[in-house]
Amino acid sequence: MQSVREKKARARYVPIGLKLMLSYILFILILVAVNFYVSHSMYDASMRKQTRLNIQGTLLQIKDNVTYKMNDIVQTSATLYDNRTLVLSLRSFEEGVEGYNRMNQVIIPKLESASKAIGLNLRMSVYFHNESVNERYKVWRDDSTRDFNEQTADIYHMSRIVDAAWYRGIPAEQYNETMLWKQVEEDERDCRISLIRRIVDMNNPLAIAEVGIMRFSVRKSELFDSVNFKKLGAGSELIVMDDAGEVVFTSGKLLHKGGTASIVGTDRYASPGGNPDSEYLIIEERLPQLDWKIIARVPLTIIEQEAVRVRTYFITICLLCVALLIGAGFIISRYFSKRINKIVSVLNSFREGDLHKRMPDKGKGEFSQIANALNEMGEDFEALINKVYLTQIQKKEAELEMLQTQINPHFLYNTLSSINQLAKFGENEKLQKMVVELAQFYRLTLNSGKTLIPVAVEVEQANAYLDIQKVKYGQRMEVAFDIDTNIWPYETIKLILQPFIENVLKHAWSGDRIHIRIVVQKEGETILYRIIDDGLGMKRGRIDEIFDPRDNSHTGCGIRNIDQRVKLHYGSEYGVSIFSKVGIGTSVQIRIPARVRNANPDKRGG
């Protein structure tokens, strides 16, 4: 009778291996489902964020390229704005030989020099009040001159435009600020746009006199050649809009209900019918000084297609993981039962950081050997973690000190070599200036051994470096500073601007001239440094190599050093980022927290 009951009990008994397997399967299904949901959600959000950042980076490069060209035209106009020699020649009403000499020796050379100062196809028109100056111009009567490839300088009398609406619409003169971008005369017909600005006589600063009007007409296709929707992807659109809300330039494919219309590189724009803005990712960038803006409209379908592909990939991977894990659990459950819980318990404790837990090591079997091994492993891990932790702290402190004291010796060598050449050729003024700037540079660089310095000192140190380089490069290098005055109360770690400027001068040349723009501004609780150039640019792969910690080459080590300095000092959320396009240029951004200077700094403080 007993044996029958035992048989019935054994028939109702569920083996521990099967219990573990069922629990394991349920656990795996829940874990994979949660992991799929969290991973997919995070990746989808990250992908959308990265797509937006990539579009913003491209849009920033486009904006910087357009800004450089517009600034070039403005700088060219500045050479004539209050040119004393030109104004003096226009005060007199000479005719005959004197008038001929004035035209050929002063007026025409200056105008032609301005029209050819930059590489754009400029039509320069100047309107003078002094009618003793002879008119000299090319006739732009029909659109056969639309593609006229020549830089011209035309001279007219003011009487031609005194009644023109665009002339009367020029604002009242504010010294060196009043200018207007507008389509006038033949511009609309020829798809051009003009910078309009006065030529003034500053003989009496309290009453600025208008001598004439200058107009620099440039093709939209040249000024906005970087505004190309192909940089954002198929179906995208780029729009340049002025401060009055008028569309100046459009590049892209406009989608219409019932069909498509491709408009590439035109000045026409129509809102896409049947495609609301909710179906587009819209990003704007403002052009400085003009209050114009560049608008990018990117179809969300591009992102959604990628999201579907990634979702399918995640599901496939999760199914494979479930199958493999269930198979592995089935095999393991056949060999382990009660004792496995003890091993898992100790291992989970180790994984969670509790290295003090131990397993009983009674007996002489294999489990006893495992227990002894786990106990010894826990002791070894605890000792090793303590040792590595202390070592890493010491290493980071030493690394920070080393990175903070790095100064490129080649700069000092090259500067001393330049000083030697200046002394050799007796250029004493340049020699004295370079020595003073070198002393100023190293005074600011060393800064009594301090690591944290005022942002103003960092900008001054970069300017001192550039002043030294200007002696070497002269007119081949043009530098513009755009400094937000709100950053003066804050501090920064030193020597984070100069290495990037040096890198531009070493590697970014794409011709005989290079333009560098240095921006320092406060955005929220952060300070952003930007070093922008119009040089060769870099491919995405090259940028990835620069930031790859496994790259042991010396190339890009300076950038990595600065990125490490910032991260070691402020945290991993700060550091260096690079946006670059081959043939357009490079924009380097350094991000640090906005921290007010300490009023009573110690030696390491600012």
Beta strands, then each sheet from edge to edge (+ up, - down):
strand 1: 123-128
strand 2: 152-157
strand 3: 180-182
strand 4: 192-201
strand 5: 209-219
strand 6: 237-241
strand 7: 247-256
strand 8: 259-266
strand 9: 280-287
strand 10: 292-299
strand 11: 452-454
strand 12: 477-483
strand 13: 490-493
strand 14: 514-523
strand 15: 526-533
strand 16: 575-581
strand 17: 585-593
strand 18: 595-596
sheet 1: 2+ 1+ 5- 4+ 3-
sheet 2: 8+ 7- 6+ 10- 9+
sheet 3: 11+ 13- 18+
sheet 4: 12+ 14+ 15- 17+ 16-
end
